[in-house]
Amino acid sequence: MHDNTAAAAIEAPVRLAPRSDGRAFDAERCRAAARQIRRNVLKMTLGAGPLGSHAGGALSMVEILSVLYLDVLRYDVKNPLWEQRDRFILSKGHGAPSFYAALVLAGFLEESELATFKSNETRLYGHPAMNPDLGIEFSSGSLGQGLSLGVGSALALKARSNDTSRVFVLVGDGECNEGSVWEAAMSAAHYGLSNLVAIVDRNGMQYDGFTEPVMNTGDLAGKWRSFGWTVLEIDGHDVNAVHEALTTAADVGKPLAIVARTIRGKGVSFMENARAWHHSRLTQAMFDQAMAEQDEAELAASKKS
């Protein structure tokens, strides 16, 4: 049950997941939403001035969020604590700019509020602070904690005999260096939490650079399988692949892990796979270049449609 008051050009979501209205998945709508999210991330980063943002990691998860909020998650902006809602937890809390931009498309936020990002008395901090009215289920930012929150939420849903809602947790691949992630993964399998979905943003980078030389996690998908999860590996920038994975049922009694291969800074040439863009600031010239690249992407998309 979605409210039809989302800002900007993207029509607000109108469906519950799993799909029950017979409509086909609208991939182009999600691609357009992703492009809009990218523009808003850039605007927030410029507006934050010397405070900057974690734009690189925010841009790698854009397609995942567009599909989640436009086509998968169950929520009601007029009743944020609706018991039958799905729960979304952004464990990699530094990706907040994309999260806030997705909440605009969902109708929880007015687009104008994005301009307050990191400013005094804002509600939109550098890392999300729990605010159910805004669709923010949990505070996050201390890496390695979100999956444990997801396990607890999924257990609580089972205890309440809520067989409808699911819990989605978005984690970073660098975050998977944390032992707490694997303790939570082990617990989820032990308790048979088939209502839990972990999405790994596999962009291959973290604060200190590329993940492999920092802490090589090797076959990450294989590790999740060894902990008792159903595992899917996808291109995290392909909205069709993202949608198919997010709407796939896990094996009976197993949680689902989606390892999404992505690119840090996706869509902005000087940010892609650049260590500096774990966290940095935009100059006006850099912003102008990045927005020109978004214009080019928009034009290319219009020619295909």
Stockholm file with secondary structure:
# STOCKHOLM 1.0

chainA/1-305         MHDNTAAAAIEAPVRLAPRSDGRAFDAERCRAAARQIRRNVLKMTLGAGPLGSHAGGALSMVEILSVLYLDVLRYDVKNPLWEQRDRFILSKGHGAPSFYAALVLAGFLEESELATFKSNETRLYGHPAMNPDLGIEFSSGSLGQGLSLGVGSALALKARSNDTSRVFVLVGDGECNEGSVWEAAMSAAHYGLSNLVAIVDRNGMQYDGFTEPVMNTGDLAGKWRSFGWTVLEIDGHDVNAVHEALTTAADVGKPLAIVARTIRGKGVSFMENARAWHHSRLTQAMFDQAMAEQDEAELAASKKS
#=GR chainA/1-305 SS CCCSCCCSSSCCCCCCSSCCSCCCCCHHHHHHHHHHHHHHHHHHHHHTGGGCBCHHHHHTTHHHHHHIIIIICCCCTTSTTCTTCCEEEESSGGGHHHHHHHHHHHTSSCGGGGGGTTSTTCSCCSSCCCBGGGTBCSCCCSTTCHHHHHHHHHHHHHHTTCCSCCEEEEEETGGGGSHHHHHHHHHHHHTTCTTEEEEEEECSEETTEEHHHHCCCCSHHHHHHHTTCEEEEEETTCHHHHHHHHTCCCCTTCCEEEEEECCTTTTCTTTTTCGGGGSBCCCHHHHHHHHHHHHHHHHHHHHHC
#=GC SS_cons         CCCSCCCSSSCCCCCCSSCCSCCCCCHHHHHHHHHHHHHHHHHHHHHTGGGCBCHHHHHTTHHHHHHIIIIICCCCTTSTTCTTCCEEEESSGGGHHHHHHHHHHHTSSCGGGGGGTTSTTCSCCSSCCCBGGGTBCSCCCSTTCHHHHHHHHHHHHHHTTCCSCCEEEEEETGGGGSHHHHHHHHHHHHTTCTTEEEEEEECSEETTEEHHHHCCCCSHHHHHHHTTCEEEEEETTCHHHHHHHHTCCCCTTCCEEEEEECCTTTTCTTTTTCGGGGSBCCCHHHHHHHHHHHHHHHHHHHHHC
//
